[in-house]
Amino acid sequence: METLGGVDNVAERSVVRVENKTHLGPDAQVDDKNLIIMPTRPELTDPFLALSEDWFSSPGFDWHPHRGIETVTLVVDGVLEHGDNVGHAGALTAGDVQWMTAGRGIIHRELAFRDERAHTLQLWVNLPRDAKMAGTRYQDLLAARRPVIERDGARVDLISGEVDSVSGPALNHWPISAALITVEPEQRLEHVLPARDRAFCYVMSGQVTMAGRIVREGQIAWSDPVPRALMSSIALETGDGGTPSVVMVYSGAPIGEPVAFGGPFVMNTRAEIERAFRDFHAGEFGDIPRQARLTYS
């Protein structure tokens, strides 16, 4: 058995529920869509608001605003073209992660490069009241530059937070631990997380047993904060299948504030949502760019 985190005497986590993703199918923007975290009971998923899986070619997600959240986008397959109204533009490939702070307001787009194909997982992370109007920020966390921790039968691709005194590259307004964990067949890993955090484990491929609960590909397991402890661990165990299992593991302390949704905006009150729409239409987010698509040969 391997323990990641370099901490002794950690509390064991339990799994409070296992949920299936919801298939929504195609719409005007995407070729297909699943919702993995539904934005319906934020008190149960705090500080995480939504997790969507999208396949798109054209049109994708053209210019649109956000306020009050951070979006974390993993490119599963294909190439994602992105741009915003403060000058960022680029393309991300499979394994790359983009961590965008919408803060006080940003206008951006997410498209399939060359209108070919992109397959993404996008997580919405809430911000606390005192950070909802923070400055905007883009972080492209490229797979080739992220730290990777190798253990017997396991590989941890670290995006945010700290494992074994190694820090992920993401900068946070609210502390989040995030990793992509690959576990070989017939292996067991104890992944260490802050005990104060609510955690989710989404199985991208394969099947794992987490704290005694079987979680299959396309399912998400939730673990609530562990009281009266500093650190905690979640056990990930694989059977004798022929291929490794890949699990997305995120955790963050619940913010514990009211949540008001308004399309692309997430604030604390309806009045703040109405203000966000007024600010956007008044040009307070800046102009919608007339930025050309990325060129290619």
MIPA-464647 format. One line per 4 residues: their letters; for each residue x, y, z negated of N, C-alpha, C, CB. Coordinates in steps of 0.001 Angstrom, whole numbers. Atoms other than C-alpha are relative to their C-alpha. Glycine has a CB too. Layout:
N
a	X,Y,Z,X,Y,Z,X,Y,Z,X,Y,Z ~ ...
This chain:
297
metl	851,-1200,0,0,0,0,876,1234,0,-957,14,-1224 ~ -721,-1272,-48,1240,3488,865,-866,1098,-595,407,355,1453 ~ 682,-1185,508,323,6687,-984,642,1220,609,49,65,-1546 ~ -507,-1238,-578,659,9998,819,-330,1152,-919,-586,240,1404
ggvd	244,-1183,796,1035,13202,-1124,1063,221,-1048,-1333,-90,-650 ~ -1075,-163,958,3933,12547,-3473,-479,319,-1399,915,1065,456 ~ 581,-321,1305,1668,12742,-6549,-378,-1299,-694,-1242,935,145 ~ 377,1168,779,1311,10150,-9291,-1266,293,-797,1144,-422,-937
nvae	1158,-129,889,-1753,9498,-11463,-1120,851,617,435,610,-1328 ~ 1082,-724,-662,-4300,10754,-8963,-1315,-721,-242,273,140,1516 ~ 1324,579,206,-8037,10210,-9395,-488,-642,1296,-1003,1077,-487 ~ 566,667,-1176,-9782,7783,-7052,-1274,673,442,-266,-1470,-289
rsvv	1215,-573,-562,-12398,9243,-4750,-1002,-1092,349,325,835,1239 ~ 1055,875,-488,-15724,7670,-3897,-624,620,1245,-1073,-244,-1094 ~ 746,-471,-1163,-17837,7956,-748,-1458,140,-411,156,-976,1222 ~ 1373,-236,453,-21221,9539,-1456,-1032,-313,1085,-155,1443,-452
rven	929,350,-1075,-22773,8950,1982,779,-189,1295,-1096,1092,172 ~ -536,231,-1335,-22020,7705,5485,-1113,328,984,520,-1482,179 ~ 1016,-459,-946,-23831,9305,8433,432,-296,1427,-267,1503,-175 ~ -252,188,-1427,-24124,8607,12139,-59,1334,722,-1012,-984,610
kthl	116,-1194,-826,-23506,11260,14736,-1314,-40,767,1198,120,972 ~ 1275,-138,-707,-26571,12546,16581,267,361,1454,-900,1072,-675 ~ -195,-257,-1423,-26625,12361,20376,-1059,978,493,-54,-1318,812 ~ 915,-1006,-519,-28155,15478,21924,-77,-13,1520,417,1366,-474
gpda	19,74,-1451,-27225,14883,25565,414,1304,670,-1367,-389,465 ~ -430,-1182,-747,-26557,17467,28293,-904,1195,-254,39,-304,1484 ~ 791,-1221,29,-27693,21079,28211,562,962,1037,0,642,-1420 ~ -404,-956,-1034,-27099,24268,30214,1502,264,3,-739,1303,-190
qvdd	-1431,-280,95,-23482,24485,29022,876,-1234,122,290,677,-1291 ~ -860,1177,111,-22251,20922,28597,-587,-1193,744,220,-359,-1465 ~ 416,1237,-655,-22366,17549,30335,-556,-1002,-1012,1177,-618,760 ~ 498,875,1054,-22955,15766,27022,401,600,-1342,553,-1457,156
knli	-259,-583,1310,-23061,16608,23304,-445,-948,-1103,-711,1351,-140 ~ 372,632,1264,-23066,14947,19891,153,1022,-1118,871,-1266,-279 ~ -201,-757,1235,-23562,16629,16527,379,-982,-1097,-1281,817,-390 ~ -523,880,1044,-21524,15011,13770,-313,569,-1378,1520,-196,166
impt	471,-700,1200,-22134,17583,11029,-1129,917,439,1163,811,-709 ~ 1171,-805,-341,-25616,19053,11283,-36,1247,-889,-1311,-830,-161 ~ 31,-1237,806,-25954,22712,10160,-1351,210,-680,322,1212,879 ~ 1333,-64,601,-29096,21962,8174,21,20,-1523,-819,-1165,466
rpel	-111,33,1461,-27946,21354,4566,1400,449,-400,-304,-1427,-559 ~ -1377,-450,256,-24851,23549,4104,455,-219,-1431,128,1454,333 ~ -406,234,1374,-24920,23002,348,602,-1394,-175,-1188,180,-933 ~ -545,1356,85,-24085,19325,990,1329,-151,728,-992,-986,561
tdpf	-1220,107,-792,-21217,20010,3407,988,1144,-265,-352,-36,1468 ~ -818,-1161,367,-19796,23274,1972,1425,-441,-355,-640,763,-1190 ~ -18,-1225,-808,-17324,24660,3086,-128,-226,1509,1262,741,-269 ~ 112,302,-1428,-17946,22926,6431,-1447,168,439,501,-1438,309
lals	1329,-384,-459,-20901,24078,8484,-534,-875,1122,18,1417,451 ~ 431,778,-1166,-21019,22050,11703,1223,-642,636,-757,895,1035 ~ -1028,649,-801,-18989,19610,13783,-684,-543,1244,737,-1138,-802 ~ 612,421,-1258,-19887,19154,17443,1043,-639,896,-663,1190,713
edwf	-830,651,-1001,-18474,16914,20141,-595,329,1361,86,-1552,-234 ~ 496,-481,-1286,-18738,18291,23673,861,-508,1138,-47,1520,20 ~ -647,289,-1272,-17894,17137,27165,-516,1046,990,-296,-1485,494 ~ 483,-1014,-939,-18006,19922,29754,965,168,1159,-204,1338,-712
sspg	-761,-298,-1206,-16868,20798,33230,-311,1442,405,-343,-1008,1159 ~ 454,-1355,-308,-18851,23860,34379,-1482,94,-363,240,357,1518 ~ -758,-1210,266,-20005,26241,33071,838,-19,-1281,-929,1134,-56 ~ -694,-110,1278,-18752,25452,29542,-564,1152,-813,1505,188,216
fdwh	446,-1042,926,-18933,28202,26939,625,1331,415,378,-357,-1476 ~ -520,-1284,-478,-18534,31559,28662,-72,1033,-1129,-797,494,1248 ~ -191,-1026,1025,-18082,34850,26798,-1150,34,-1011,145,1364,655 ~ 997,-34,1080,-19883,34787,23441,685,469,-1289,-669,-1414,-202
phrg	-592,-556,1220,-19380,36376,20009,-65,-981,-1167,-705,1296,-378 ~ 97,669,1309,-18744,35034,16499,329,1024,-1084,969,-1246,-87 ~ -361,-768,1187,-18601,36596,13046,-181,-895,-1227,-865,1304,-119 ~ 197,595,1316,-18097,35256,9531,481,-1419,-179,-1397,40,-321
ietv	-433,1389,72,-16535,31856,10301,1383,-162,617,-1007,-914,704 ~ -1147,442,-785,-13464,30039,11545,-441,-1220,816,1239,-338,-924 ~ 249,1181,-810,-13714,27555,14419,1319,-741,191,-636,379,1372 ~ -1186,844,-155,-11266,24653,14601,-326,-999,1102,398,-729,-1358
tlvv	323,776,-1198,-11204,22980,18018,1138,-955,325,-279,932,1200 ~ -951,1033,-411,-9431,19697,18772,-327,-417,1427,-43,-1231,-967 ~ 176,501,-1361,-8932,18812,22426,229,-1512,-37,987,711,1015 ~ -89,1463,5,-9674,15084,22621,548,-503,1325,-1377,-630,-277
dgvl	-415,426,-1334,-9167,14778,26365,-230,1165,955,-783,-1282,465 ~ 131,-1072,-970,-8839,16987,29417,810,1221,-396,-1451,377,166 ~ -716,-1257,254,-7673,20608,29358,-1016,1095,-308,894,401,1223 ~ 881,-1081,426,-9374,23472,27514,649,1341,326,-312,-104,-1516
ehgd	-433,-1374,-272,-8998,27002,28881,-717,938,-964,-286,403,1487 ~ 615,-915,961,-9581,29757,26349,501,1417,231,298,-445,-1446 ~ -395,-1396,-45,-9471,33516,26147,-867,795,-962,-110,563,1435 ~ 805,-836,877,-10675,36338,23925,155,1461,387,393,-213,-1468
nvgh	-12,-1422,-361,-11226,40096,23975,1054,789,-755,-1355,607,-255 ~ -1148,-710,582,-8081,40894,21994,1299,-425,669,81,-254,-1514 ~ -1173,225,-828,-5730,39570,24650,555,-1405,43,1039,870,-442 ~ -501,1365,-42,-5237,35862,23986,-591,-753,1185,-321,-728,-1307
agal	467,879,-1067,-5492,33397,26859,987,-1141,131,-155,767,1351 ~ -897,1130,-163,-4123,29952,27523,-766,-1275,255,875,-159,-1217 ~ 583,1312,-244,-4734,26260,28037,560,-982,-1017,283,-480,1450 ~ -376,1001,980,-4669,23436,25512,-291,-1379,568,-749,218,-1335
tagd	154,1355,-512,-4241,19746,26282,-293,-967,-1138,1257,-435,760 ~ 425,1007,969,-5127,16488,24517,888,6,-1241,10,-1384,640 ~ -697,-8,1280,-4170,16548,20836,227,1379,-573,1300,-676,142 ~ -201,-1364,489,-3824,20332,20610,-1214,461,-805,261,966,1176
vqwm	1043,-559,857,-5814,22233,17988,83,1524,62,144,-511,-1472 ~ 66,-1450,87,-6963,25832,18031,-811,392,-1228,-617,605,1284 ~ 654,-470,1236,-7844,27553,14745,-280,1490,186,904,-265,-1294 ~ 371,-1386,-281,-9748,30764,15421,-762,598,-1176,-845,85,1281
tagr	707,-759,1019,-10738,33253,12738,-843,1060,693,990,644,-1016 ~ 875,-1012,-586,-13780,35149,13978,-35,1244,-874,-1418,-556,192 ~ -25,-1130,915,-13833,37302,10853,-1068,1024,336,1357,654,18 ~ 966,-1098,-185,-15436,40691,11472,-637,5,1376,676,1328,-234
giih	653,76,-1291,-16136,39881,15105,966,-205,1145,-789,1229,235 ~ -825,277,-1168,-14615,38399,18239,-921,-452,1128,1092,-1081,-313 ~ 682,519,-1187,-15764,37652,21784,996,-902,714,-519,1165,948 ~ -938,925,-635,-14221,34582,23381,-749,-955,926,792,-794,-1067
rela	587,1015,-870,-14772,31812,25885,831,-1277,-74,-92,512,1464 ~ -628,1313,-12,-13994,28097,26082,-516,-731,1233,-302,-806,-1323 ~ 379,558,-1295,-13976,26534,29535,877,-1208,309,122,1067,1120 ~ -836,1076,-510,-12729,23413,31273,942,577,1057,-869,-1158,591
frde	-983,-500,-950,-9510,24296,33091,-318,-557,1394,1445,-389,-439 ~ 339,320,-1392,-10198,24321,36861,-1428,-531,137,985,-1026,554 ~ 1367,540,14,-13804,23453,35951,3,-1518,154,-839,637,1117 ~ -93,1455,-168,-12635,19828,35828,-662,-708,-1184,1483,-444,136
raht	631,653,1144,-13252,18369,32357,736,361,-1279,-29,-1525,189 ~ -564,-165,1342,-12710,19013,28686,-891,-758,-969,115,1519,-402 ~ 701,741,1053,-13682,16831,25730,552,523,-1321,194,-1582,140 ~ -461,-674,1202,-13527,18658,22412,-828,-401,-1217,-50,1507,192
lqlw	680,44,1291,-14424,18367,18743,192,1364,-636,553,-1160,-926 ~ -111,-1328,601,-15220,21752,17213,-686,26,-1366,-613,1068,929 ~ 468,-111,1375,-15580,22312,13472,-192,1471,-345,995,-673,-982 ~ 210,-1339,537,-17116,25441,11962,293,-36,-1502,-1462,505,281
vnlp	-389,-116,1400,-15480,26362,8647,-532,1323,-532,1551,-95,-172 ~ 541,-1231,581,-17260,28863,6434,1110,840,-614,-1064,-325,-1060 ~ -888,-923,701,-15528,31913,4989,-736,573,-1206,488,1138,945 ~ 663,-616,1151,-16216,33342,1533,-348,1453,285,889,-93,-1243
rdak	519,-1362,-205,-17964,36697,1235,1118,1019,203,-862,419,-1188 ~ -1049,-1023,-76,-14730,38648,711,951,-193,1181,795,6,-1280 ~ -835,210,-1185,-13148,37168,3873,-802,-2,1294,750,-1302,-126 ~ 820,80,-1210,-16091,37236,6287,307,1122,989,-1468,37,-371
magt	-330,-1109,-895,-14984,40600,7677,1510,163,156,-615,1300,-520 ~ -1452,-22,-196,-11298,39680,7862,330,273,1458,634,-1331,-450 ~ -441,-207,-1372,-9287,40514,10941,-23,-1292,792,1393,595,21 ~ 56,1176,-866,-9554,38167,13906,1401,-585,181,-619,361,1373
ryqd	-1302,663,-160,-6821,35607,14526,-176,-1271,818,638,-326,-1384 ~ -85,1257,-747,-5983,32852,17017,1266,-735,-440,6,256,1554 ~ -1170,837,241,-3665,29986,16103,-99,-1217,903,108,-419,-1504 ~ -82,1195,-828,-2752,27435,18755,991,-947,-664,430,342,1474
llaa	-788,960,768,-1481,24432,16782,257,-1203,899,-732,-423,-1331 ~ -259,985,-1038,89,22343,19518,447,-1326,-601,1052,519,970 ~ -312,1326,522,361,18604,18982,1505,-248,-55,-669,-1068,850 ~ -1432,264,-70,4016,18564,19994,789,730,-1089,525,396,1358
rrpv	-716,-808,998,4904,21104,17278,-476,-234,-1424,-141,1457,330 ~ 501,245,1354,2900,19805,14325,843,-1056,-697,-1474,-437,37 ~ -766,1028,718,4658,17833,11584,-773,-1313,-48,332,470,-1431 ~ 574,1342,67,4034,14092,11577,722,-775,-1097,111,-739,1378
ierd	-544,813,1089,4530,11883,8520,-228,-1458,354,-660,359,-1381 ~ 73,1414,-364,5303,8262,9333,111,-847,-1265,1120,-376,1016 ~ -51,985,1068,4579,5456,6877,-184,-1381,618,-1086,284,-1089 ~ 205,1352,-503,4515,1680,7263,-1472,-179,357,450,-1060,-1044
garv	1361,254,-438,1414,1099,9346,-901,1209,49,-603,-989,-870 ~ 842,-1202,-10,209,4706,9221,787,1190,526,-544,302,-1413 ~ -595,-1223,-542,836,8041,10892,-938,1150,-328,248,-110,1551 ~ 803,-1159,375,-378,11400,9559,485,1212,782,73,263,-1530
dlis	-243,-1197,-802,-498,14284,12032,-614,1156,-789,-621,-121,1473 ~ 432,-990,986,-682,17268,9689,-324,1337,671,1084,195,-1073 ~ 478,-1250,-596,-2713,20314,10748,-2,1126,-1015,-1402,-182,575 ~ 132,-1030,1036,-3308,22186,7485,159,-648,-1367,-1372,734,106
gevd	-208,530,1340,-2492,21804,3815,1371,-640,-136,-1082,-1009,-340 ~ -1312,555,322,368,19835,2296,-93,-1485,-328,623,756,-1172 ~ -155,1422,303,1371,16168,2205,1483,-282,-162,-628,-902,1120 ~ -1407,339,244,4622,14889,714,920,1216,141,447,-1096,965
svsg	-767,-1257,-43,5881,18503,355,205,516,1421,1353,-196,-664 ~ -11,-491,-1374,5347,18968,4100,-1287,787,222,135,-1179,1034 ~ 1167,-863,-206,3008,21808,5113,-413,6,1460,294,1430,-469 ~ 528,-171,-1344,758,21918,8142,114,1447,431,-1451,-463,73
paln	-258,-1348,-506,1088,24992,10384,-1150,988,-125,379,-88,1407 ~ 1153,-902,-4,-2444,26413,9992,62,987,-1161,-1302,-802,-66 ~ 192,-1028,1025,-2922,29677,8097,-1482,57,-330,529,1402,479 ~ 1396,65,439,-6113,29747,6042,-407,1239,-763,-227,-1223,-861
hwpi	616,-965,908,-8396,32389,4547,-654,-708,-1182,-1037,852,746 ~ 527,848,1072,-9904,29545,2462,772,-1308,102,-1584,-224,118 ~ -906,1152,-123,-7584,26619,1627,-707,-1252,530,629,-309,-1353 ~ 535,1189,-641,-8288,23649,3889,1146,-984,226,-712,355,1342
saal	-917,1073,-377,-6469,20325,4174,-560,-678,1238,198,-1027,-1167 ~ 471,589,-1257,-6642,18766,7632,1084,-869,599,-423,1093,999 ~ -959,913,-614,-4990,15779,9285,-736,-960,926,793,-782,-1081 ~ 439,1113,-826,-5440,13227,12039,827,-1203,-417,154,310,1538
itve	-691,1145,578,-4588,9840,10541,-229,-1229,869,-477,-259,-1445 ~ 58,1252,-747,-3785,6717,12540,451,-1124,-917,880,62,1287 ~ -327,1139,859,-3847,3432,10625,-4,-1264,850,-1009,-124,-1191 ~ -119,1242,-761,-2619,195,12202,-902,-1078,-615,1478,-481,38
peqr	827,1083,541,-4662,-3020,11816,617,-639,-1254,-214,-1069,1068 ~ -372,702,1225,-4548,-4769,8426,956,824,-868,638,-1338,344 ~ -795,-896,836,-3087,-1760,6619,-912,762,-952,818,982,869 ~ 734,-796,983,-4140,311,3617,820,1249,-313,-289,-826,-1304
lehv	-644,-1277,274,-3347,3970,3013,-798,756,-1045,141,837,1286 ~ 634,-902,971,-4082,6198,25,370,1424,392,451,-321,-1484 ~ -246,-1372,-451,-4449,9758,1323,-369,965,-1128,-816,323,1300 ~ 160,-872,1164,-4023,12417,-1367,-539,1365,410,1335,161,-737
lpar	653,-1278,-256,-6225,15531,-1463,-232,719,-1320,-1335,-200,760 ~ 384,-704,1234,-6963,18281,-4000,-1332,-513,-534,-86,1517,250 ~ 1213,575,596,-9556,16945,-6429,-1189,952,86,255,-368,-1456 ~ 1091,-979,-41,-11571,20181,-6253,-731,14,1332,535,1377,-288
draf	504,-105,-1367,-12234,19645,-2539,-1168,-946,255,1116,-284,988 ~ 912,923,-682,-15201,18203,-713,723,-455,1267,-1409,681,332 ~ -736,554,-1131,-13804,15905,1967,-935,-747,933,1115,-929,-485 ~ 671,891,-938,-15061,14271,5124,1037,-747,814,-957,782,923
cyvm	-835,849,-837,-13552,11458,7169,-840,-426,1195,545,-1245,-794 ~ 727,356,-1211,-14751,11135,10755,831,-1006,785,-315,1261,861 ~ -726,1054,-714,-13767,7913,12512,-122,249,1506,-552,-1421,-377 ~ -22,-281,-1434,-12767,8837,16051,96,-1279,821,1164,922,339
sgqv	-81,1292,-672,-11890,5267,17012,309,-1074,-1022,1069,15,1116 ~ -244,1113,897,-11810,1872,15376,-1017,-93,-1119,1365,108,-577 ~ 851,182,1172,-13244,1048,11965,884,-36,-1233,-855,-1300,112 ~ -756,9,1245,-12023,1665,8429,-951,-246,-1165,772,1332,-191
tmag	711,76,1269,-13131,831,4931,540,1112,-883,165,-1409,-680 ~ -392,-1148,823,-13101,3975,2767,-634,-152,-1366,-422,1350,661 ~ 493,143,1362,-13379,3572,-972,-1074,-1087,-85,-555,1335,-506 ~ 913,1122,34,-15149,264,-343,-1158,70,968,-524,-138,-1337
rivr	1099,-151,-960,-17575,1583,2327,532,-157,1420,-699,1378,-169 ~ -391,174,-1395,-17324,421,5944,-485,1202,806,-575,-1326,581 ~ 323,-1159,-834,-17206,3382,8345,488,-306,1412,654,1326,-561 ~ -299,390,-1378,-17351,2701,12066,214,1220,883,-1125,-864,567
egqi	-197,-1067,-989,-16411,4731,15126,-1296,779,194,485,-583,1352 ~ 1166,-859,-158,-18768,7695,15439,-732,296,-1292,-942,-617,953 ~ 617,-284,1297,-19623,7761,11720,892,927,-810,-267,-1305,-781 ~ -703,-932,876,-18659,10355,9126,-314,-366,-1445,-402,1479,303
awsd	144,317,1421,-18073,9613,5429,320,1250,-812,931,-1189,-414 ~ -154,-1190,841,-18394,12296,2741,424,-399,-1407,-1313,810,-47 ~ -459,200,1374,-16622,12515,-610,-58,1340,-720,1448,-598,-39 ~ 179,-1236,748,-17587,15132,-3196,1188,268,-935,-1300,-58,-803
pvpr	-1093,-324,927,-15176,16957,-5554,17,-936,-1207,-122,1450,-473 ~ -203,859,1165,-13733,14931,-8424,221,898,-1211,1211,-980,210 ~ -148,-911,1139,-14280,16728,-11754,1157,-402,-913,-1293,46,-803 ~ -1016,194,1035,-11582,17130,-14397,1241,-725,522,-590,-776,-1161
alms	-1225,563,-571,-8727,16133,-12069,666,1067,853,-298,-1284,843 ~ -740,-942,-842,-6019,18017,-10203,120,-515,1430,1393,258,-583 ~ -138,611,-1314,-5361,15620,-7338,-836,-1277,50,1490,-300,319 ~ 824,1182,-203,-7314,12713,-5861,476,-711,1247,-1499,369,110
sial	-367,733,-1213,-6918,10020,-3226,-1213,-726,548,1144,-998,-280 ~ 1034,771,-687,-9180,8405,-669,693,-1181,676,-792,885,1048 ~ -611,1204,-554,-8395,4831,336,-542,-271,1389,-247,-1206,-912 ~ 341,350,-1379,-8384,4011,4066,598,-1372,289,526,1082,1021
etgd	-465,1361,-214,-8174,321,4907,-564,-534,1311,-403,-910,-1178 ~ 422,536,-1287,-8309,-1415,8290,-9,-1527,-39,923,504,1124 ~ 65,1443,-128,-9214,-4967,9254,985,-497,1036,-1405,-437,361 ~ -945,649,-916,-7596,-7283,11783,-325,266,1459,19,-1490,-246
ggtp	265,-367,-1390,-8842,-5525,14919,1282,185,784,-826,1266,62 ~ -1186,-22,-829,-6492,-5353,17843,601,1367,240,-309,-601,1279 ~ -492,-1350,-272,-6100,-1565,17985,-19,841,-1269,-842,674,1097 ~ -2,-888,1174,-5289,1213,15480,-1328,747,-120,1168,1008,86
svvm	1160,-856,265,-8044,3290,13893,489,1424,-200,-803,-494,-1249 ~ -361,-1416,100,-7952,7083,14137,-1107,723,-759,219,638,1420 ~ 958,-660,882,-9622,9198,11452,372,1471,-147,-45,-695,-1386 ~ -150,-1429,279,-10079,12971,11224,-397,233,-1448,-869,877,977
vysg	249,-223,1427,-9792,13948,7540,175,1484,-309,956,-866,-881 ~ -35,-1408,399,-10655,17468,6350,-526,114,-1429,-840,890,980 ~ 543,-278,1328,-11190,18819,2854,169,1476,-329,691,-876,-1072 ~ -64,-1382,466,-11853,22168,1208,-917,159,-1196,-388,993,1127
apig	838,-239,1169,-13252,23451,-2061,-1308,649,426,734,885,-1028 ~ 1260,-683,-295,-16957,24344,-1896,73,1480,-365,-1155,-669,-751 ~ 1,-1448,241,-17444,28103,-1630,-1109,374,-971,-168,776,1325 ~ 1076,-204,955,-20781,28028,-3440,-740,1317,148,538,-91,-1359
epva	720,-1249,-247,-22297,31128,-1817,-1176,-265,938,946,1077,602 ~ 1108,159,-948,-25575,31597,91,497,13,1441,-1039,1108,-202 ~ -364,99,-1412,-25395,30751,3801,-1193,431,841,449,-1448,371 ~ 1034,-443,-942,-27390,32600,6473,530,-201,1414,-398,1505,-246
fggp	-373,257,-1388,-27215,31337,10070,-751,941,920,-281,-1463,384 ~ 639,-783,-1041,-27917,33522,13068,708,-238,1317,1,1494,-355 ~ -689,321,-1245,-26814,31831,16278,1486,-130,-233,-273,1060,1059 ~ -1449,109,143,-23051,32448,16540,549,678,-1253,663,582,1203
fvmn	-426,-725,1199,-22947,34401,13266,-404,-786,-1243,-613,1426,-32 ~ 312,620,1286,-22789,32995,9730,421,980,-1092,725,-1396,-166 ~ -249,-963,1066,-23108,35426,6837,-663,-494,-1285,-526,1413,389 ~ 612,383,1268,-24505,35429,3289,-1484,356,-83,736,658,-1133
trae	1390,-449,73,-27826,37220,3925,-556,245,1395,-113,1278,-849 ~ 627,-322,-1274,-30345,37806,6707,326,1425,422,-1511,-190,-88 ~ -327,-1387,-339,-29608,41529,6509,1370,85,665,-35,885,-1259 ~ -1329,5,-609,-25949,40791,7320,-28,-617,1389,986,-756,-883
iera	165,555,-1343,-27009,38642,10278,-558,1061,938,-926,-1235,-26 ~ 579,-1062,-829,-29167,41479,11607,1030,1078,300,-1220,618,-692 ~ -1063,-989,-214,-26240,43864,11139,1005,-525,1039,725,326,-1345 ~ -937,570,-969,-23981,41478,13107,-533,143,1420,267,-1477,-316
frdf	578,-164,-1328,-26380,41506,16068,25,1468,433,-1436,-535,22 ~ -48,-1430,-353,-26631,45316,15929,1415,420,363,-522,865,-1164 ~ -1393,-368,-271,-22846,45666,15770,458,-535,1350,918,-527,-1109 ~ -404,587,-1276,-22364,43301,18701,-590,787,1167,-437,-1473,78
hage	644,-714,-1107,-24895,45090,20910,458,1457,88,-1518,-55,-156 ~ -511,-1371,-15,-23415,48456,19910,1459,70,431,-155,624,-1370 ~ -1388,14,-458,-19969,47372,21099,1029,-37,-1099,249,1175,833 ~ -945,2,1115,-18429,47091,17628,967,-1185,60,-755,-21,-1317
fgdi	-910,1143,-145,-16897,43709,18588,1020,248,1104,-791,-1282,296 ~ -823,-263,-1162,-15183,45328,21561,-747,-337,1277,1294,-787,-77 ~ 621,243,-1298,-15918,45017,25250,69,-1472,376,671,847,1075 ~ -80,1330,-606,-16758,41771,27008,1040,69,1119,-1409,-477,549
prqa	-1102,-140,-962,-13588,41151,29029,-420,-266,1437,1120,-936,-368 ~ 112,339,-1419,-13374,41124,32784,1254,-791,398,-167,1298,892 ~ -1240,762,-129,-10551,38645,32472,-161,-1101,1035,414,-597,-1354 ~ 41,1036,-1023,-9790,36411,35443,259,-1362,-616,1019,289,1103
rlty	-332,1353,430,-9615,32647,35089,1502,-241,131,-787,-1040,823 ~ -1410,347,-106,-6206,31126,34556,303,-497,1389,387,-1052,-1037 ~ -388,385,-1345,-4367,30663,37820,723,-1349,-36,895,1085,641 ~ -712,1292,-121,-2956,27334,38976,357,-195,1459,-873,-1209,-532
s	-467,255,-1368,-1152,26054,41998,-504,-1345,480,1538,50,77
